[in-house]
Structures are given as structure tokens and as C-alpha cells.
Amino acid sequence: WISCGLGEPPRAMPPVPGRPPGVPAPPAAGVNLTEVYGFVGVLTAAAGWVLYLLWAYLPEPWLRALGVEWYPPKHYALAGPVWLACGIVAAWWGYEGACAASARPARCPRGLHDGASRWEEDARGAVPPGAIPPPVDIPITRVNQLLYGQD
């Protein structure tokens, strides 16, 4: 045992009677339905993956010997994932395009100031002396002055 440098073995902590305040009770015993659905989903996905690999890699005579009468053409083993990946990329680009189309242009002044903006003058009276000031928007003229030395 480790003696902690005092020459005697460490003592066990006494058990804590009851639950400390603010600590929630443990969940009731039983099966959570979300866990069951997740477990079944994982098993189904794993079984589907195994079936896909068997269909993709086993030769056709072996599939017929196993009793499989119908299956999709083998070129879909490669074409299906490629089409899926291309569809995901196209959806991603479409989403980005829709977001870009709905955004304000860079020259629009409403992109710099809107109804949710808080200016320094608006928050000046609400702060007691010595307190941390609230976050506020910095006017673009001040940003230009600090960064570039111009108005």
C-alpha cells in the first residue's frame, strides 16, 4: 500500500449518509426505450452492412448456391455509394448556395447594424461604476480608425 509518507496505511473514507443537496436521484430501474431503439438500429445497420459486403464480394455462383434467387446487378456495388456520395456533396453545395442567396450583400449597411445591435451609448448608463461593461457592437468607423488609421 501507499502510505502517503506518514508511515501508516491510508484509512477508508466513511460512507456518506444520504444524498448531498442538489444531486439528482439515480434513474429508476428498467429499460429505456431509446436504448432499445438504438440497439436494434445498430444491429440492423451491421446486418445490412454484412449483407452488402457478401453481395458485393461473393461470386454469382456462390450466391446461387446459398439460395439467393434475385439480387441487383453487381455494378451497383460501386455505383450506389458513388451516387450517394455525389448526392451528399450536391445537397451540401445546394444548402451553401441557398444560404448565400438569402444573405445580404456585403455592400448593404443592414449587415453592419440591425435591431439587435447594442451600441456603447445605449449601454453606458446601465453599468455601475467599476463593473465589467456589457458586450457592445463596435462602429465600423472606429474599426477602420484602429486598424488602418483612417475614417
N, C-alpha and C positions, 0 to 999 in steps of 0.2 A: 504494500500500500504506500501511498504518498503521504508523508507526514506533515506537509506544509511547512517544514522547517522548525516545528515546535517539539518534536520528539515523541508525539503521541498520534495514534491513528485518528483520522477525521471522524467526527460523530455525524450520525444521520440527522437530517432535518426533521423536526417533529411535524406530523401531519397538520395541515391547515384545516381547522374546523369550519365547515360551511363554505359557501362561495363568496369571494370578495365582491363588494358592491360594483356594479357596472359590468360584470362578466355574465354574458347570456348563458342560459341553461343549455346543456347539450341537446341535440335533436332527438326526438322520440325514436325508439327502435322501429325498424320496418324498412321496406324497400321504397326508395324514391322512384317515382315513375319516370323522371327524366333520365336517371341512371339506367333504367331498363331499356328505354328507347335508344340511348346512346350505345349500350352493349349490343343490342340487336342490329343497330346500324353499322357498327364496326364489323360484326360477324358477316353481315350481308355484303359489305364492301369487300371484305377479304375473300369471301367465296366468289364474288363476281370477278375479282382480280385473278384468282386461280383459274377460273373457267376461261377467262380471256387468254391467259398465258397458254393453257392447254390447247385452245382452239388455234392460237396463233402459231405455235411451235410444233404441234403434233402433225405428222403427215396425214393425208386424207385416208389412206387405207387403215391407219390405226384408229382414226375417228370412227370409220365404218365398223371396225372390229369391236369397238366399245358400244356400238348400238346407236350411234348418233346418225340419224337419217338426213336431217337438214341442218345446214349452217350457212352463214353468209359467205360470200366469196373471200378468199384469203387476202386480196389486195386491200380490204377494209381494215386489216390488222395494222397497216401502216397509214392508210388514208384517213381512217377515223380519228386517230389522235392528231394528225396534221390539221385536219379540218377543225377540230376542236380548238387547237392552239391558235389557228388563224382567226377563228370566231371570237376568241377571248381578246386577242390583240385588236381586232376590228371594233369590238364593243368598247374597249378601253379608249381607243382613238376617238370613237364617236362620243363617248362621255366627255373627254377632254375638249372636243370641238363644241359640244353643246355648252359647256361651262365657259369657254372662250367667247362664244357667240352671245351669251347672256351677260357677260361682264361689260362694264362701262369702258369706253375707250380711254387711253392714257391721257388724252388732252382734256378730258371732262373734269371740271372743277368739283363736281359732286363726288368724285373719287377721293378727294382730299378732305372734304368736310361734309358731314351729313347730320341728321338729327341726333345721333348717338355720340357725337363728338363732345368732348369736355375741354374747354379752353382754360388756361391758367386764371383768367379773370373771373370765370364762373366759380371756381373752387377756392378762391383766395379767402373769402370771408368765413368759410365753414371750417377752417383749420385753426385749432387753438395754438397759441404760441408755443414753440418747442416741439410740436408734434411732427410726425412724418407726413409730408404732403401727399395727397392722393395722386394717382397717375392721371396725367392730362395729355392732350394732343399738343404737339409742337407745331407752330405755324411754319409753313414751307419757306417763308421769307427768313425766319430765324435759322432754319436748317441750312439754307443757301449761304447765309451770312457766316455761320460757324464753319461750314465745310469749305466754302470757296472764297470767302471774304468779299462777297458781293450780295446785293439785294435781289 
